[in-house]
């Protein structure tokens, strides 16, 4: 997969960027997409929400995001876990990076579109 810089002018990286088309053209399917960056309660949440509504499985790497304060971060994590996807520890992502554990890590991400 080739890398592609995405320049964004809105909170969400999906707004007017072509990101969805690029992900689909590169075989990402419905993910999961793992999120890192700033700010958790603004840009990360907006991008993750748009991804969710485009039927991507989403997860946030807790140690790889930041908010303006701890309260905002905790509230964003709660909202993400309640409505959109999951939050994971960086350590679990590192451990699951070996090919024999990728399927196991993906199984940890609940599919919000499948019957419970």
C-alpha positions in Angstrom: 0.0 0.0 0.0 1.4 3.4 -0.9 1.2 6.2 1.6 -0.8 9.3 0.7 -0.6 12.6 2.6 -4.0 13.9 3.6 -4.4 17.6 4.1 -7.4 18.4 6.2 -9.1 21.8 6.8 -11.9 20.5 9.1 -12.0 18.6 12.3 -12.7 15.3 10.5 -10.1 13.8 8.2 -13.0 12.5 6.1 -14.4 16.0 5.2 -13.4 17.0 1.7 -10.1 15.0 1.7 -10.8 11.9 -0.4 -9.6 9.7 2.5 -12.6 7.3 2.2 -11.9 6.8 -1.5 -8.2 6.3 -0.9 -8.8 3.7 1.9 -11.2 1.8 -0.4 -8.9 1.9 -3.4 -6.1 0.5 -1.2 -8.2 -2.5 0.1 -8.8 -1.4 3.6 -12.4 -2.6 3.5 -14.1 -1.8 6.7 -11.0 -1.7 8.8 -10.4 -1.7 11.6 -9.0 1.8 11.6 -6.7 2.7 14.5 -6.5 6.4 15.5 -3.7 8.4 17.0 -3.3 12.2 17.1 -4.7 15.3 18.7 -7.1 16.4 20.0 -9.1 13.4 21.3 -12.3 15.3 22.0 -12.3 17.3 18.7 -10.4 16.0 15.6 -10.0 12.4 16.7 -13.7 12.2 17.7 -14.9 13.9 14.6 -12.8 11.7 12.3 -13.7 8.5 14.2 -17.4 9.4 14.1 -17.3 10.0 10.3 -15.5 6.7 9.9 -18.1 4.9 12.0 -20.9 6.2 9.9 -19.1 5.1 6.7 -19.2 1.6 8.3 -15.5 1.3 9.4 -14.6 -0.5 12.6 -12.8 2.0 14.7 -10.4 2.0 17.7 -8.4 4.7 19.4 -4.9 4.0 20.8 -5.1 5.5 24.3 -1.5 6.5 24.7 -1.3 8.0 21.2 -3.9 10.7 21.6 -4.2 13.8 23.7 -6.8 16.3 24.8 -6.5 19.8 26.3 -7.2 18.3 29.7 -7.7 14.9 31.4 -11.5 15.4 31.9 -12.0 16.0 28.2 -10.0 13.0 27.3 -11.9 10.7 29.7 -15.2 12.0 28.4 -14.1 11.4 24.8 -13.0 7.8 25.6 -16.4 7.2 27.3 -18.3 8.5 24.2 -16.1 6.5 21.8 -16.6 3.2 23.8 -20.3 3.9 24.3 -21.3 4.7 20.7 -18.6 4.1 18.1 -15.9 1.6 18.8 -13.2 0.8 21.2 -10.1 2.1 22.9 -6.9 0.0 23.1 -3.6 0.2 24.9 -0.5 0.8 22.7 1.1 -2.3 24.2 -1.7 -4.5 22.9 -1.2 -3.0 19.4 2.5 -3.7 19.6 1.9 -7.3 20.7 -0.6 -7.9 18.0 1.6 -6.5 15.2 3.1 -9.9 14.6 1.3 -11.8 11.9 0.3 -14.6 14.1 -1.7 -12.3 16.4 -3.3 -9.9 14.0 -6.5 -11.9 13.7 -6.7 -12.0 17.5 -6.4 -8.3 17.8 -9.0 -7.7 15.2 -11.4 -10.0 17.0 -11.2 -7.6 20.0 -12.9 -4.9 17.9 -16.6 -5.4 18.1 -18.5 -5.0 14.9 -21.3 -2.5 15.7 -23.1 -3.5 12.5 -23.5 -7.2 13.3 -26.3 -8.5 15.5 -25.4 -8.9 19.1 
